């Protein structure tokens, strides 16, 4: 029978075992999953979306996967609707939500990355039959929107501010907004700028002159959780943005490669945005129609401040001038960095930027400007030119200028964007020069030179190649090199040795008997080498072939004569030996 002391000891052992079991059962999974994160994704192409294979893809997904490899994370992408993931992030059932616009209100709910992945803003699209130029035109209209996204909320708040009534047509995602417009189920729709770049051409829609709500697209985690994710991403983005060759810029170029073409058209409307929203709404409508001066002025000031912050953070020069160019209304701070002169000097003398234009380009620039001002329906002006900075250095500029018209079709503003393309231009010029030098050397080589792909199909040959083998370029390029070997066994043997991409041999010299187009053969002294890409992978083969048939014949003839000469010497030596013996006998 157990006494009280025994029962206490047994109870103590049981409690100890239970404690150890609880520690193991709680600590082990946490340690096992310390590098596993659930990432919420939604359809916001090309920033993030579900691709045709059902996998999450896009700019932010690529960046996350890249950082995950560096930190040994395991990422589980959970795709869903925006409202669903927004609620899940608040509840902490996902570890991170991507492509979320930063706002002070949201920063109270979530922890955001300090670094911005990309800047974005809202744009209004319309059906072809409409011609909306301001938000006032949208009164009473059917507006398609994804109700839970920030651009839709800001738009609704702005319309409420001015007591503009409209009908909401709910959409599942941004592409659904385009679909509703295309089907005629809505008059206008709210899209973010990046989606419009990628998707607008797929639908029968057109942009309006209305853009609004510049935002910073970031990543967010539940409040007070997963700070290691935020710190790692901020550290990576800060370093990557400072390196123009980083993976970050590769991903941006991959997913936003059409942005340059599309974005040009939308910068036309910056002037309309500033003048219509800041001046018309802030000064005209607010003071004349509404009495809520302080509240609206503060809201507009905040909007303008966000726009200027966005413009100030971009390296390109945004500018707006009067139609005749006599007054500079706005120029972003990047002007000082690129032109090397102060903004004050540009505001004092709006034409002073032309003083820096290279003398060889100045006349052409003046003709372009005159043509823009003289045409009643001038098209956007796109040009490239050089400027000379105060320190004497030259810089290449890509400049796009857009005329801005009022409701009567009269041009009253010119808006534009200018960016420094010196690095790209120098690279292009260097590439042209390098290609010319390569072609000159390649074509001047007297030996046959050919480049083939991994399947040993000829992709490039020099003139000597056609001369030696008797084929024209059209007859031989694209064909397999097996047709050049006189003996198929040699082709197979060389393929197993030099031309195997997994072989350790990088280059080798060998002699092979080749066959010409006319059926004649020759011995080719050949040097073969592998061609590698930047990652060290084999991408092709290059060979240099010299016809040594004549040399071989000469060597053979020399060997034959050498043997005959040795026979003559031996005979003469024998004769001399006999003569010596006769002389010795005579003397004796």
FILOSE-57201 format. One line per field, with one value per residue (C-alpha): x negated, y, z negated; residue in three letters. Coordinates in nm, 2 decimals. Layout:
N
px (X; ...)
py (Y; ...)
pz (Z; ...)
selum (ALA; ...)
REM end
This chain:
588
px (0.00; -0.14; -0.20; -0.17; -0.55; -0.55; -0.25; -0.43; -0.74; -0.54; -0.35; -0.68; -0.81; -0.49; -0.50; -0.87; -0.80; -0.50; -0.71; -0.98; -0.72; -0.56; -0.90; -0.98; -0.64; -0.63; -1.00; -1.07; -0.80; -0.89; -1.26; -1.16; -0.95; -1.17; -1.24; -0.90; -0.67; -0.33; -0.32; 0.02; 0.04; 0.32; 0.38; 0.20; -0.01; -0.29; -0.38; -0.21; 0.03; 0.12; -0.04; 0.10; -0.05; 0.13; -0.19; -0.24; -0.46; -0.56; -0.82; -0.78; -0.76; -1.10; -1.25; -1.12; -1.25; -1.59; -1.62; -1.48; -1.77; -2.02; -1.85; -1.75; -1.38; -1.10; -0.82; -0.47; -0.27; 0.10; 0.30; 0.64; 0.85; 0.73; 1.00; 0.93; 0.56; 0.60; 0.81; 0.57; 0.28; 0.47; 0.54; 0.19; 0.28; 0.03; -0.32; -0.34; -0.12; -0.29; -0.21; -0.03; -0.02; -0.17; 0.05; 0.02; 0.35; 0.23; -0.10; 0.10; 0.23; -0.08; -0.46; -0.58; -0.92; -1.10; -1.21; -0.96; -0.95; -0.80; -0.59; -0.24; 0.07; 0.43; 0.55; 0.90; 0.99; 1.31; 1.50; 1.42; 1.75; 1.67; 1.42; 1.38; 1.12; 1.19; 1.35; 1.64; 1.73; 1.78; 2.09; 2.38; 2.16; 2.10; 1.75; 1.59; 1.35; 1.20; 1.36; 1.11; 0.79; 0.65; 0.71; 1.08; 1.11; 0.93; 1.14; 1.46; 1.35; 1.26; 1.60; 1.78; 1.57; 1.72; 2.06; 2.03; 2.26; 2.18; 2.27; 2.02; 1.97; 1.78; 1.49; 1.30; 0.96; 0.81; 0.83; 1.20; 1.23; 1.11; 1.34; 1.65; 1.55; 1.50; 1.85; 2.01; 2.12; 1.93; 1.86; 1.52; 1.29; 1.02; 0.69; 0.34; 0.08; -0.13; 0.16; 0.27; -0.07; -0.05; 0.32; 0.49; 0.40; 0.59; 0.93; 1.13; 1.07; 0.89; 0.72; 0.86; 0.67; 0.72; 0.44; 0.44; 0.32; -0.06; -0.15; -0.45; -0.41; -0.57; -0.54; -0.38; -0.37; -0.14; -0.20; -0.50; -0.56; -0.82; -1.05; -1.33; -1.15; -1.12; -1.49; -1.62; -1.41; -1.50; -1.87; -1.85; -1.65; -1.87; -2.18; -2.02; -1.89; -2.24; -2.37; -2.24; -2.35; -2.17; -1.90; -1.64; -1.69; -1.70; -1.36; -1.22; -1.34; -1.20; -0.85; -0.82; -1.01; -0.71; -0.68; -0.89; -0.66; -0.34; -0.45; -0.53; -0.17; -0.06; -0.30; -0.10; 0.16; -0.07; 0.00; 0.37; 0.35; 0.17; 0.37; 0.72; 0.68; 0.46; 0.58; 0.93; 1.05; 0.84; 0.90; 1.19; 1.44; 1.35; 1.37; 1.67; 1.89; 1.79; 1.74; 1.52; 1.20; 0.97; 1.04; 1.02; 0.71; 0.54; 0.64; 0.51; 0.19; 0.13; 0.19; -0.04; -0.30; -0.28; -0.31; -0.62; -0.77; -0.72; -0.86; -1.15; -1.25; -1.28; -1.60; -1.43; -1.33; -0.96; -0.87; -0.57; -0.60; -0.36; -0.27; -0.53; -0.80; -0.83; -0.73; -0.85; -0.56; -0.73; -1.06; -1.17; -1.50; -1.67; -1.73; -2.01; -2.18; -2.16; -2.21; -2.43; -2.24; -2.01; -1.63; -1.62; -1.81; -1.57; -1.26; -1.43; -1.52; -1.31; -1.51; -1.84; -1.84; -1.90; -2.23; -2.37; -2.26; -2.56; -2.62; -2.58; -2.24; -2.10; -1.97; -1.78; -1.63; -1.52; -1.35; -1.17; -1.04; -0.92; -0.74; -0.57; -0.45; -0.33; -0.12; 0.24; 0.26; -0.10; -0.20; -0.42; -0.78; -1.05; -1.41; -1.77; -2.04; -2.36; -2.42; -2.75; -2.75; -2.93; -3.23; -3.27; -3.14; -2.89; -2.56; -2.30; -1.94; -1.61; -1.34; -0.97; -0.75; -0.37; -0.13; 0.16; 0.49; 0.79; 1.15; 1.14; 0.85; 0.60; 0.26; 0.19; -0.08; -0.37; -0.46; -0.76; -1.01; -1.39; -1.62; -2.00; -2.07; -2.45; -2.53; -2.29; -2.41; -2.78; -2.70; -2.52; -2.80; -3.06; -2.86; -2.84; -3.22; -3.30; -3.08; -3.24; -3.59; -3.49; -3.34; -3.65; -3.88; -3.65; -3.61; -3.98; -4.10; -4.23; -4.15; -3.79; -3.62; -3.28; -3.06; -2.81; -2.55; -2.54; -2.39; -2.69; -2.47; -2.66; -2.54; -2.81; -3.10; -3.36; -3.42; -3.73; -3.50; -3.29; -3.60; -3.77; -3.46; -3.30; -2.96; -2.78; -2.67; -2.30; -2.39; -2.59; -2.45; -2.20; -2.34; -2.50; -2.88; -2.86; -2.83; -3.19; -3.36; -3.50; -3.48; -3.17; -3.38; -3.59; -3.27; -3.15; -3.49; -3.53; -3.18; -3.26; -3.58; -3.59; -3.22; -3.06; -2.93; -3.00; -3.36; -3.64; -3.82; -3.79; -4.00; -4.20; -4.40; -4.36; -4.38; -4.07; -4.00; -3.72; -3.51; -3.43; -3.10; -3.26; -3.35; -3.72; -3.88; -4.16; -4.34; -4.24; -4.46; -4.18; -4.16; -3.83; -3.72; -3.41; -3.22; -3.08; -2.82; -2.86; -2.76; -3.03; -2.78; -2.87; -2.66; -2.84; -3.17; -3.41; -3.66; -3.94; -4.03; -4.34; -4.39; -4.73; -4.69; -4.97; -5.19; -5.14; -5.23; -5.55; -5.64; -5.58; -5.80; -6.07; -6.06; -6.08; -6.38; -6.54; -6.52; -6.67; -6.95; -7.03; -7.06; -7.29; -7.51; -7.53; -7.63; -7.89; -8.03; -8.06; -8.25; -8.49; -8.55; -8.64; -8.87; -9.05; -9.11; -9.26; -9.49; -9.60; -9.68; -9.87; -10.07; -10.16)
py (0.00; 0.34; 0.59; 0.97; 1.01; 0.76; 0.93; 1.26; 1.12; 0.96; 1.28; 1.47; 1.23; 1.26; 1.64; 1.64; 1.41; 1.63; 1.94; 1.79; 1.68; 2.02; 2.19; 1.95; 1.97; 2.35; 2.43; 2.18; 2.29; 2.65; 2.58; 2.36; 2.64; 2.93; 2.99; 2.91; 3.20; 3.23; 3.51; 3.65; 3.74; 3.88; 3.98; 4.32; 4.25; 4.28; 4.35; 4.03; 3.78; 3.42; 3.30; 3.05; 2.76; 2.86; 2.99; 3.33; 3.55; 3.91; 4.17; 4.14; 3.76; 3.75; 3.99; 3.78; 3.45; 3.62; 3.74; 3.41; 3.22; 3.45; 3.39; 3.02; 3.10; 2.87; 3.07; 2.95; 3.18; 3.18; 3.35; 3.50; 3.81; 4.14; 4.18; 3.82; 3.87; 4.22; 4.06; 3.76; 4.00; 4.18; 3.84; 3.72; 3.41; 3.51; 3.63; 3.89; 4.07; 4.20; 4.50; 4.70; 5.08; 5.25; 5.50; 5.64; 5.48; 5.13; 5.18; 5.17; 4.82; 4.67; 4.70; 4.81; 4.79; 5.13; 5.07; 5.12; 4.86; 5.08; 5.41; 5.39; 5.60; 5.58; 5.65; 5.67; 5.49; 5.53; 5.37; 5.51; 5.70; 5.92; 6.21; 6.28; 6.54; 6.60; 6.42; 6.67; 6.49; 6.17; 6.28; 6.04; 5.80; 5.42; 5.38; 5.03; 4.98; 4.72; 4.87; 4.76; 4.90; 5.24; 5.41; 5.34; 5.46; 5.78; 5.84; 5.78; 6.02; 6.29; 6.25; 6.27; 6.58; 6.77; 6.60; 6.43; 6.13; 5.83; 5.46; 5.20; 4.89; 4.64; 4.45; 4.14; 4.28; 4.55; 4.34; 4.29; 4.68; 4.68; 4.39; 4.58; 4.89; 4.68; 4.52; 4.86; 4.78; 5.09; 5.44; 5.48; 5.27; 5.31; 5.13; 5.16; 5.29; 4.97; 4.75; 4.99; 4.97; 4.59; 4.54; 4.84; 4.74; 4.42; 4.60; 4.86; 5.14; 5.47; 5.68; 6.00; 6.31; 6.22; 6.07; 6.09; 5.95; 5.87; 5.59; 5.39; 5.01; 4.82; 4.49; 4.45; 4.21; 4.18; 4.44; 4.34; 4.01; 3.89; 4.18; 3.97; 3.97; 4.35; 4.41; 4.16; 4.31; 4.67; 4.59; 4.42; 4.69; 4.97; 4.80; 4.69; 5.03; 5.17; 4.92; 4.96; 4.61; 4.44; 4.18; 4.44; 4.64; 4.32; 4.23; 4.58; 4.57; 4.22; 4.30; 4.67; 4.66; 4.82; 5.10; 5.34; 5.32; 5.35; 5.60; 5.86; 5.90; 5.94; 6.22; 6.44; 6.46; 6.58; 6.94; 6.88; 6.71; 6.99; 7.27; 7.10; 6.94; 7.20; 7.52; 7.45; 7.24; 7.41; 7.77; 7.78; 7.51; 7.52; 7.90; 7.95; 7.65; 7.49; 7.66; 7.39; 7.59; 7.46; 7.10; 7.09; 7.31; 7.08; 6.78; 6.93; 7.05; 6.69; 6.56; 6.81; 6.73; 6.36; 6.43; 6.65; 6.38; 6.13; 6.37; 6.47; 6.10; 6.02; 6.09; 6.22; 6.59; 6.66; 7.00; 7.21; 7.54; 7.79; 7.72; 7.97; 7.86; 8.20; 8.08; 7.77; 7.65; 7.35; 7.16; 6.88; 6.89; 6.64; 6.94; 7.06; 6.72; 6.66; 7.02; 7.14; 7.47; 7.58; 7.56; 7.93; 8.01; 7.81; 7.98; 8.32; 8.24; 7.95; 7.93; 7.90; 7.52; 7.56; 7.73; 7.39; 7.21; 7.10; 7.35; 7.06; 6.98; 7.33; 7.42; 7.09; 7.15; 7.50; 7.37; 7.10; 7.35; 7.59; 7.31; 7.21; 7.57; 7.64; 7.32; 7.35; 6.97; 6.90; 6.54; 6.47; 6.56; 6.29; 6.37; 6.29; 6.55; 6.63; 6.89; 7.03; 7.07; 7.36; 7.12; 7.05; 6.70; 6.59; 6.42; 6.25; 6.35; 6.18; 6.44; 6.39; 6.70; 6.70; 6.98; 7.03; 7.16; 7.33; 7.24; 7.46; 7.28; 7.56; 7.47; 7.64; 7.43; 7.21; 6.92; 6.69; 6.46; 6.45; 6.18; 6.12; 5.83; 5.89; 5.54; 5.37; 5.59; 5.52; 5.15; 5.16; 5.35; 5.12; 4.82; 4.95; 5.02; 4.68; 4.51; 4.69; 4.60; 4.24; 4.21; 4.37; 4.12; 3.83; 3.89; 3.96; 3.62; 3.41; 3.08; 2.94; 3.06; 2.92; 2.95; 2.67; 2.62; 2.34; 2.10; 2.19; 2.38; 2.66; 3.00; 3.23; 3.20; 3.43; 3.48; 3.24; 2.96; 2.98; 3.01; 2.70; 2.48; 2.60; 2.66; 3.00; 3.15; 3.06; 2.70; 2.63; 2.86; 2.67; 2.33; 2.07; 2.05; 1.67; 1.76; 1.90; 1.58; 1.34; 1.06; 1.04; 0.86; 1.18; 1.38; 1.15; 1.14; 1.51; 1.55; 1.31; 1.50; 1.87; 1.94; 1.78; 2.07; 1.87; 1.79; 1.95; 2.04; 2.41; 2.42; 2.17; 2.15; 1.86; 1.75; 1.62; 1.54; 1.76; 1.74; 2.04; 2.10; 1.95; 1.63; 1.69; 1.65; 1.82; 1.80; 2.08; 2.19; 2.29; 2.48; 2.43; 2.61; 2.64; 2.97; 3.06; 3.30; 3.53; 3.24; 3.01; 2.79; 2.66; 2.82; 2.73; 2.64; 2.82; 2.67; 2.79; 2.57; 2.59; 2.39; 2.21; 1.97; 2.13; 2.15; 1.79; 1.70; 1.91; 1.73; 1.39; 1.49; 1.61; 1.28; 1.09; 1.30; 1.26; 0.88; 0.89; 1.12; 0.89; 0.60; 0.80; 0.89; 0.53; 0.42; 0.69; 0.60; 0.24; 0.34; 0.56; 0.28; 0.04; 0.30; 0.35; -0.02; -0.03; 0.26; 0.10; -0.22; -0.04; 0.15; -0.17)
pz (0.00; 0.10; -0.18; -0.14; -0.09; 0.20; 0.36; 0.34; 0.50; 0.78; 0.84; 0.85; 1.12; 1.32; 1.30; 1.41; 1.71; 1.80; 1.78; 2.00; 2.25; 2.27; 2.32; 2.61; 2.77; 2.77; 2.83; 3.11; 3.35; 3.30; 3.37; 3.67; 3.82; 3.72; 4.09; 4.24; 4.33; 4.48; 4.74; 4.85; 5.22; 5.43; 5.79; 5.85; 6.17; 6.23; 5.87; 5.75; 5.91; 5.98; 6.31; 6.56; 6.36; 6.04; 5.87; 5.71; 5.93; 5.99; 5.89; 5.51; 5.53; 5.71; 5.45; 5.16; 5.31; 5.37; 5.00; 4.88; 5.04; 4.86; 4.52; 4.56; 4.53; 4.65; 4.80; 4.84; 5.07; 5.00; 5.28; 5.21; 5.23; 5.09; 4.81; 4.70; 4.66; 4.50; 4.23; 4.20; 4.14; 3.87; 3.70; 3.75; 3.94; 4.22; 4.15; 4.42; 4.68; 5.00; 5.22; 4.95; 4.97; 4.67; 4.48; 4.13; 4.04; 4.15; 3.96; 3.64; 3.74; 3.90; 3.91; 4.25; 4.42; 4.41; 4.77; 5.05; 5.32; 5.59; 5.60; 5.74; 5.78; 5.88; 6.24; 6.38; 6.70; 6.90; 7.19; 7.54; 7.56; 7.26; 7.23; 6.85; 6.76; 6.38; 6.09; 6.12; 6.45; 6.26; 6.07; 6.12; 6.32; 6.26; 6.12; 6.11; 5.82; 5.59; 5.28; 5.02; 5.19; 5.08; 5.42; 5.41; 5.05; 5.12; 5.43; 5.24; 4.96; 5.22; 5.39; 5.05; 4.96; 5.25; 5.22; 5.55; 5.58; 5.79; 5.83; 5.71; 5.94; 5.73; 5.90; 5.78; 5.88; 6.10; 6.42; 6.34; 6.35; 6.71; 6.79; 6.65; 6.86; 7.17; 7.12; 7.08; 6.72; 6.58; 6.72; 6.54; 6.33; 6.07; 6.15; 6.00; 6.23; 6.26; 6.35; 6.61; 6.77; 6.81; 6.88; 7.04; 7.40; 7.36; 7.33; 7.52; 7.27; 7.26; 6.99; 6.85; 6.74; 6.38; 6.15; 5.77; 5.45; 5.49; 5.25; 5.15; 5.21; 4.92; 4.73; 4.39; 4.10; 3.80; 3.53; 3.31; 3.50; 3.76; 3.72; 3.86; 4.19; 4.19; 4.09; 4.35; 4.63; 4.53; 4.52; 4.86; 5.04; 4.90; 5.04; 5.36; 5.45; 5.42; 5.68; 6.03; 6.12; 5.82; 5.85; 5.75; 6.07; 6.27; 6.13; 6.19; 6.55; 6.60; 6.47; 6.56; 6.90; 7.08; 6.83; 7.03; 7.33; 7.13; 6.86; 7.12; 7.21; 6.85; 6.76; 6.99; 6.72; 6.43; 6.54; 6.55; 6.21; 6.04; 6.21; 6.18; 5.84; 5.66; 5.82; 5.95; 5.65; 5.38; 5.50; 5.73; 5.61; 5.24; 5.20; 5.44; 5.36; 5.03; 4.69; 4.54; 4.62; 4.35; 4.39; 4.77; 4.78; 4.54; 4.74; 5.07; 4.90; 4.78; 5.13; 5.29; 5.03; 5.11; 5.48; 5.43; 5.20; 5.48; 5.75; 5.53; 5.47; 5.84; 6.03; 6.34; 6.39; 6.39; 6.52; 6.61; 6.80; 6.97; 7.33; 7.46; 7.22; 7.06; 6.72; 6.53; 6.31; 6.15; 6.18; 5.96; 5.76; 5.99; 6.22; 5.99; 6.00; 6.37; 6.51; 6.23; 6.18; 5.91; 5.94; 5.85; 6.17; 6.38; 6.22; 6.28; 6.64; 6.77; 7.09; 6.91; 6.94; 7.32; 7.25; 7.14; 7.45; 7.67; 7.96; 8.21; 8.08; 8.00; 8.34; 8.37; 8.02; 8.11; 8.43; 8.23; 7.98; 8.25; 8.42; 8.10; 8.03; 8.38; 8.43; 8.32; 8.24; 8.16; 8.08; 7.78; 7.85; 7.78; 7.83; 7.72; 7.68; 7.50; 7.23; 7.09; 6.72; 6.54; 6.46; 6.84; 6.83; 7.10; 7.02; 7.25; 7.19; 7.30; 7.30; 7.35; 7.37; 7.38; 7.48; 7.24; 7.38; 7.21; 7.29; 7.59; 7.74; 7.67; 7.54; 7.21; 7.05; 7.15; 6.92; 6.95; 6.80; 6.86; 6.75; 6.76; 7.00; 7.02; 6.90; 7.14; 7.43; 7.36; 7.34; 7.67; 7.84; 7.69; 7.80; 8.16; 8.16; 8.01; 8.26; 8.55; 8.42; 8.38; 8.73; 8.88; 8.71; 8.76; 9.13; 9.18; 9.04; 9.33; 9.15; 9.14; 8.82; 8.71; 8.40; 8.32; 8.05; 7.80; 8.07; 8.30; 8.54; 8.71; 8.62; 8.75; 9.00; 9.16; 9.53; 9.52; 9.40; 9.72; 9.94; 9.78; 9.77; 10.09; 9.93; 9.93; 9.60; 9.68; 9.75; 9.43; 9.15; 8.94; 9.05; 8.83; 8.85; 8.91; 9.29; 9.28; 9.15; 9.41; 9.15; 8.92; 8.66; 8.62; 8.57; 8.30; 8.13; 8.12; 7.99; 7.70; 7.62; 7.69; 7.78; 7.47; 7.26; 6.94; 7.05; 6.84; 7.17; 7.24; 7.56; 7.77; 8.09; 8.32; 8.69; 8.87; 9.24; 9.37; 9.69; 9.91; 10.10; 10.42; 10.24; 10.21; 9.87; 9.69; 9.36; 9.12; 8.83; 8.59; 8.26; 8.08; 7.77; 7.55; 7.51; 7.17; 7.04; 6.73; 6.50; 6.64; 6.83; 7.18; 7.44; 7.76; 7.94; 8.16; 8.40; 8.62; 8.91; 9.13; 9.44; 9.40; 9.68; 9.88; 9.57; 9.51; 9.87; 9.84; 9.51; 9.68; 9.97; 9.74; 9.55; 9.88; 10.00; 9.66; 9.69; 10.04; 9.93; 9.64; 9.89; 10.12; 9.82; 9.72; 10.07; 10.10; 9.75; 9.86; 10.18; 9.98; 9.74; 10.03; 10.18; 9.85; 9.81; 10.17; 10.09; 9.77; 9.96; 10.23; 9.97; 9.80)
selum (UNK; UNK; UNK; UNK; UNK; UNK; UNK; UNK; UNK; UNK; UNK; UNK; UNK; UNK; UNK; UNK; UNK; UNK; UNK; UNK; UNK; UNK; UNK; UNK; UNK; UNK; UNK; UNK; UNK; UNK; UNK; UNK; UNK; UNK; UNK; UNK; UNK; UNK; UNK; UNK; UNK; UNK; UNK; UNK; UNK; UNK; UNK; UNK; UNK; UNK; UNK; UNK; UNK; UNK; UNK; UNK; UNK; UNK; UNK; UNK; UNK; UNK; UNK; UNK; UNK; UNK; UNK; UNK; UNK; UNK; UNK; UNK; UNK; UNK; UNK; UNK; UNK; UNK; UNK; UNK; UNK; UNK; UNK; UNK; UNK; UNK; UNK; UNK; UNK; UNK; UNK; UNK; UNK; UNK; UNK; UNK; UNK; UNK; UNK; UNK; UNK; UNK; UNK; UNK; UNK; UNK; UNK; UNK; UNK; UNK; UNK; UNK; UNK; UNK; UNK; UNK; UNK; UNK; UNK; UNK; UNK; UNK; UNK; UNK; UNK; UNK; UNK; UNK; UNK; UNK; UNK; UNK; UNK; UNK; UNK; UNK; UNK; UNK; UNK; UNK; UNK; UNK; UNK; UNK; UNK; UNK; UNK; UNK; UNK; UNK; UNK; UNK; UNK; UNK; UNK; UNK; UNK; UNK; UNK; UNK; UNK; UNK; UNK; UNK; UNK; UNK; UNK; UNK; UNK; UNK; UNK; UNK; UNK; UNK; UNK; UNK; UNK; UNK; UNK; UNK; UNK; UNK; UNK; UNK; UNK; UNK; UNK; UNK; UNK; UNK; UNK; UNK; UNK; UNK; UNK; UNK; UNK; UNK; UNK; UNK; UNK; UNK; UNK; UNK; UNK; UNK; UNK; UNK; UNK; UNK; UNK; UNK; UNK; UNK; UNK; UNK; UNK; UNK; UNK; UNK; UNK; UNK; UNK; UNK; UNK; UNK; UNK; UNK; UNK; UNK; UNK; UNK; UNK; UNK; UNK; UNK; UNK; UNK; UNK; UNK; UNK; UNK; UNK; UNK; UNK; UNK; UNK; UNK; UNK; UNK; UNK; UNK; UNK; UNK; UNK; UNK; UNK; UNK; UNK; UNK; UNK; UNK; UNK; UNK; UNK; UNK; UNK; UNK; UNK; UNK; UNK; UNK; UNK; UNK; UNK; UNK; UNK; UNK; UNK; UNK; UNK; UNK; UNK; UNK; UNK; UNK; UNK; UNK; UNK; UNK; UNK; UNK; UNK; UNK; UNK; UNK; UNK; UNK; UNK; UNK; UNK; UNK; UNK; UNK; UNK; UNK; UNK; UNK; UNK; UNK; UNK; UNK; UNK; UNK; UNK; UNK; UNK; UNK; UNK; UNK; UNK; UNK; UNK; UNK; UNK; UNK; UNK; UNK; UNK; UNK; UNK; UNK; UNK; UNK; UNK; UNK; UNK; UNK; UNK; UNK; UNK; UNK; UNK; UNK; UNK; UNK; UNK; UNK; UNK; UNK; UNK; UNK; UNK; UNK; UNK; UNK; UNK; UNK; UNK; UNK; UNK; UNK; UNK; UNK; UNK; UNK; UNK; UNK; UNK; UNK; UNK; UNK; UNK; UNK; UNK; UNK; UNK; UNK; UNK; UNK; UNK; UNK; UNK; UNK; UNK; UNK; UNK; UNK; UNK; UNK; UNK; UNK; UNK; UNK; UNK; UNK; UNK; UNK; UNK; UNK; UNK; UNK; UNK; UNK; UNK; UNK; UNK; UNK; UNK; UNK; UNK; UNK; UNK; UNK; UNK; UNK; UNK; UNK; UNK; UNK; UNK; UNK; UNK; UNK; UNK; UNK; UNK; UNK; UNK; UNK; UNK; UNK; UNK; UNK; UNK; UNK; UNK; UNK; UNK; UNK; UNK; UNK; UNK; UNK; UNK; UNK; UNK; UNK; UNK; UNK; UNK; UNK; UNK; UNK; UNK; UNK; UNK; UNK; UNK; UNK; UNK; UNK; UNK; UNK; UNK; UNK; UNK; UNK; UNK; UNK; UNK; UNK; UNK; UNK; UNK; UNK; UNK; UNK; UNK; UNK; UNK; UNK; UNK; UNK; UNK; UNK; UNK; UNK; UNK; UNK; UNK; UNK; UNK; UNK; UNK; UNK; UNK; UNK; UNK; UNK; UNK; UNK; UNK; UNK; UNK; UNK; UNK; UNK; UNK; UNK; UNK; UNK; UNK; UNK; UNK; UNK; UNK; UNK; UNK; UNK; UNK; UNK; UNK; UNK; UNK; UNK; UNK; UNK; UNK; UNK; UNK; UNK; UNK; UNK; UNK; UNK; UNK; UNK; UNK; UNK; UNK; UNK; UNK; UNK; UNK; UNK; UNK; UNK; UNK; UNK; UNK; UNK; UNK; UNK; UNK; UNK; UNK; UNK; UNK; UNK; UNK; UNK; UNK; UNK; UNK; UNK; UNK; UNK; UNK; UNK; UNK; UNK; UNK; UNK; UNK; UNK; UNK; UNK; UNK; UNK; UNK; UNK; UNK; UNK; UNK; UNK; UNK; UNK)
REM end
